[in-house]
């Protein structure tokens, strides 16, 4: 599971106010962790569909 600090999350929110894109560094392990976290999340599906 990814662990993010409040400061880091606040920085992301501030940056998204001017640019909705999120840039992920070219770090394979980080990209894998992000994709796996999204895949395991109950929120990564369409509403009304069970996983």
QUIZIWO-V994611 format. One record per pair of residues at least 24 apart in sequence whose C-alpha atoms are under 6 Angstrom apart, sorted by the first residue. I is the first residue (numbers start at 1). GAP is how many residues later the second one is. If there is no record, write none. Layout:
I|GAP / I|GAP
This chain:
none
